[in-house]
Every structure is written in C-alpha cells, then in structure tokens.
Amino acid sequence: MMDLSAYRDIFIEELNDQLERMDQSLLALELSPSVELVQTLFRAAHTIKGSASTMDFRELSDLTHEVEYALEWVREKKPEMTSELIDTLFRSLDAMKVLRDQYIRGEAYGDFRAVVREIKDLIQTQAVVGQLKVPQLQSAESIVAQVAIVSGKQLLSIHIVLEQKCMMKAARYHILRQRIEDICGTVVATSLMESQPGAQNEDDHYGQFIIIVATSKDPQQLKAELSSDSDIHMLEIDPYLLESNEIAATSAPVELISVPEQTKPSLPTVTTSGSGSDEKVKAAQPTVRVSVERLDHLMNLVGELLIDQTSLADLSGSGARKESSSLIQSIGGVSDHMGRVIKELQEGVMKTRMLPIDQLFSRFPRLVRDLSQKLGKDLELVIQGGKTELDRMIIEELSDPIIHLIRNSADHGIESAVVRGELGKPSKGRITLTSFHEENHVVIRYSDDGKGIDGEKIKTSALGKGIISEEQAARLSTQEAVHLIFEPGFSTASSVSEVSGRGVGMDIVRSQIGRLNGIIDIDTEVGVGTTFTIRLPLTLAIIKGLLVKVSGRVLILPMYNVAEIVRISPEDIQMIQGQQAILNHGRIVPFHRLCDRLNYPRTDRKSKTIPLVIVRSVDKIAAYAVDEIIGNQEVVIKTLGTYLGAMNHLSGATILGNGKVALILDASYLVSL
C-alpha cells in the first residue's frame, strides 16, 4: 500500500481551508440564501470527501458523503432555508471538525451516526409526503446484522418510492422484496409508510418502503439491477450504520462463526493515547502560504548578496595591489550595499510570516451566532480592518483571548432585547472588532454597546472575594478598579452558566496577551459600553530590544515593554507598606533592583543617580534599577530549548555583534513579582 504520510500535512491544510469555507458560506446562506452559496458548499464538501477518501480517512469520507448528499438535495429541490435545516448542516460541520481534530491528534474517532441519521431524517421528512422512518433494528435483527458485518458483508438501506399509477402497490412491494432478497441474500428489516388518517385506499400504505439488506453487492451495481423496474419512481441506496443501542440490543454475547483471515474486511487502525505504542503521533506541521511575487523578490535580494560576495572576493584578491585608502573605500561601499540588502531581505522574510488578521476574525461570526441562539439575544458582529497583517504565531495565540472577550460581552455585557428597548437602545446588540497598524505595533480594538463595567461594583465584589483589602480598595480609583476583572478567580456573575461566570476568562485574556508581549487597556462607560484596546508587536521573531548591563552581564528588555527610562537619586526611593517604590507621574510604582531579582551580586555604584527602566506588561508596571543603559538595537530571538528546564524570567536569547550571547528578559514575569 502506498505511504500516504508524506501528504498528511497538505491534506490537513486543505481540509482546514475547506472547512473554513463551509463555515463562512453557511453563515452567509443563513442570512441570504443563494444558489451560488449552496454550490460553494457542495464543492467544498465534495473536495473534502475526495481528499479524505484518498487519505484512507473513511470516517470523514462517509460523513462528508452524507453532507454532500444533503447539499445536492438542497441544490436540486431548493427547499426553504429553515433554521432546522441550517442547524443540522452546522452540526454536521461541527462533527467534521471533531473528526479532523481526532485525526490530527491520533485519537479514536467519535460516533457520529446520530448526525448521519439526523441528516437523513430531515431530508426524508421534507422530501416525501408521509411518515416513513428508517427502521430501528430489533434484537433478533441486530444479531443478524452483526453476524453479516463480521462475515464481510455491508448493510445497505434501499429506499423505494413507487409510481403513483402503479395499480397494485402491495403486490409490487412483495415482488420487489423477494427480488431484492434473491439478489442480496439477506433482508434484515423493512419499513412501510404509516397509513394516513382517513385514507381511502389501504394500498397506498405500500407506496414507499425501506428495506435493510446485508450483502456483498456493490451499491451501484445493485441500483442498476433494480432501476429497470418501470413501477419504481425513486430509488436510493445508502450505507446503513448500526446505532449504538442496536449493537447493544442483545443482553447475551453472540457466538459468531469463525471467518477465514482472507475474507475479513480491512479496517483502519486507530492509535489512541493509552495504546502503549512506541510510535508517536505526528503532529501537523504549521504552514504559511506565500505569494510567488514575494518569493521572487527574496530571490532577487539573494542574487544581490551573491554579487556582493563576489565583489568582496575580488577586493580580497586585489588587496595587495591597491592602496589602503582606496581598498577601504571600496570595501565600505560594498558593506553599505550589503547592509541595505540584508535590511530589505529581513523585511521580506518577515512579510512571509505575516497573515491577514481576517484569518482570525473570520472564526468569530459563527461563535456570535451560536451565542445569540443559546442566550436568546439578538447579536451582531462587525469586523473592520481584516487586511491588517500580523505574525502567524501571534494570530494563533490570539484566538482564546478574543473568544473570552466575546463570551463575556454576550453573557454579561450586552443586555437583553427587552432591557435595551427600555433604555432606548437598538434591540440588536453590537460587537465590533477593529484592527490597524500603529507605528511598529498592531492595535486590535474590541468594543460592545452593552451596559459597561461599573468600577464601584467591581471593587465591592473584589473586596467580598478577598482579592483586595479595604485599605487597597480605598486607594483605588474607579479606572484602576476596572482592571481588577483581570485578577484570577474574579467574577461578578451571580451564577455559573455554560457560557461564562467561572471567573477564569479575563485572567486568561491578560496572561495570553502578556505572553505575546502585548498591552491591554480598558475604556468603559456605564450604560454605554466597553472597549478593550490590545497593542501587540508585529512579530515575535525579531524585536527591538533595550540593552542594559547588570552585574557585568548584558541583558535585553523588549522595547515595547519599556514604558520609560529615567534616572533617580537614592532619596527618591520610598518605603510604602514595607515595599520600596517610586513616584512616577503621580503614580506609585514598585521599585526593584534587577540584580536582586536575578540573584546576581551587586556592583559598586559610581554615579550619584540610578538608571531606571520602567517596565510595563498588560496592565501592570514596575521600575527596575540597572547598572548601565547601553542602548537599543534589533535582535533575533532564539529559543532556549527545553533542556534548561523552567526559565520563566527569560523569553529567549540572542547573539550580539561581538559573538556573545545575551539573555532576553520576560517583562510579564518581571512585573508579576
């Protein structure tokens, strides 16, 4: 058998794209039904089915086949886009996503036969007049079905609708049933249409029926043999999947006849996390799509570097024949050109890591739709600035924080339609996501038009939970009290709901933004709404860092975490509640010596003033004394690896121009001390 592992990453990438396309198309179809959207959904489902079948991912292929069948029915019959139909398609899509995740993690696949049954029941209910249900197998029938499966046969559901002009439907039913039994071998169960109240002709009871068979026949071949009957108006043959209650229908185990090895069906092997297998499941490798234009530009820059390399080699060979001043001037010219090319090459490589933030924002309309239904609120999501580009790594880490913001807004922030009407607000609550560039940062602004955050209520709740003391509460301004929502375990919800209220959401938001070296601010007005402003670096691979010297060692602080650099005299350091602090622009800022925090020895201070770096991360701030401020420069972050163990105070390291290694400090860790 061909090794398909080489195509695994390509398959997962394509699968993610197609599932995202289906999600967006379904959302659009619910708002504005159109033939083009149905066609887009059908093409995506068809692509997924084909790819999954090629990768021997039978579970996903079978499920997607049912979704494709449902979409084909929608395309041909053009039924009304009811909420029941849309919800069923969304549940099917969710099941496909779960199967994808289980495939990536190498877990045992879930049982989605209920979803398949839901799709079929929905179509049959809307497509056929009369109550015809797929038969539920009884105990004896279930035993027959299980024996057939073990012996290598498959279960098929044959749905037949007879022509209206058929005169003796009951006789035709018995003839067709006998014919099917002769062709297939075993009829497991049958289902007839329920008689309609007041029906004049009992013969109509046999107008349509479903026969479950166990056979080794190919479904297409079977369909071709049966289609020749002129009394058949519609014929559908689909795989029949046993329900879990049908498998467990017998109270005693069934003794099955031994089947020769060569006749047993080939089943896919599923690796689960407790199987004890030595082979580890291969994780999906992250990929980024890059335009050919950008790659061509990078290739041209590499070509220019090769020319500069040749120039330097020529200068090296002719160095003995040239005057020193002329040689230095020539080398300087080549060096300047190389510097410009390397700078442009760096920018080009960084752009290959960039993705439009719309790839993140496009996940949230579905979340808002589901929350709107679950909470019984009319919610609207407005997205602006989706073309803003951001590092792929940051985009992946931003999903959870924004999800928590949306869930909190939907559950706590935005009022019900009745309350909004009483307040003179539109009945539809609005959530707005905006992104734009600001200098070397990306700003994401999240806002809602809900009831806002009451600082005094936050302060009272924090007091009751023991998060702050009464003395601390007295010193807090209303704006500072609002930031208490980021404290672990804080919540003003009176009860825990499925959506929120556990006091973990906003804490996760702050910690995640802090890990990304970002900053989050809150602007709120009671009765009007709340705005969260998140500022993030464009990338985490190359940063501008502030170089400082501490105990003879060169350390680096990310510049986007440096709020201010000042010099103070020792007299400016005060003791407040047993802790050293300084007063900066009227704000009390905790004071620390960086050498003490890192357990480095102190050095003798020659200057009368103390160089101070005020570090900020998310909503916290701290002042750190250093021995010397060297300056700032761009540095490439290198990971430290896992063999060093937990190094929470470091975010990485870099190599300086002199070849020495400098450690990069983690600002979020420093301000949390």
Secondary structure, DSSP 8 states (H G I E B T S, - for coil): ----GGGHHHHHHHHHHHHHHHHHHHHHHHHS--HHHHHHHHHHHHHHHHHHHHTT-HHHHHHHHHHHHHHHHHHHH-----HHHHHHHHHHHHHHHHHHHHHHHT------HHHHHHHHHHHHHHHSSS--------HHHHHHHHHHHHTT-EEEEEEEEE-TT-S-HHHHHHHHHHHHHHHHSEEEEEEE----TT-S-GGGGGSEEEEEEEE-S-HHHHHHHHTT-TTEEEEEEEE----HHHHT--SS--------GGGS--------TTS--SS------------HHHHHHHHHHHHHHHHHHHHHHHHHHTGGGS-HHHHHHHHHHHHHHHHHHHHHHHHHHHHHTEEETHHHHTTHHHHHHHHHHHHT--EEEEEE-TT-EEEHHHHHHHHHHHHHHHHHIIIIIS--HHHHHHTT--SSEEEEEEEEEETTEEEEEEEE-S----HHHHHHHHHHTTSS-HHHHHH--HHHHHGGGGSTT----SS--SSS-SS-HHHHHHHHHHHTT-EEEEEEETTTEEEEEEEEES-SSEEEEEEEEETTEEEEEEGGGEEEEEEE-GGG-EEETTEEEEEETTEEEEEEEHHHHTT-------SSSEEEEEEEETTEEEEEE-SEEEEEEEEE-B---STT---TTEEEEEE-TTS-EEEEE-HHHHHT-
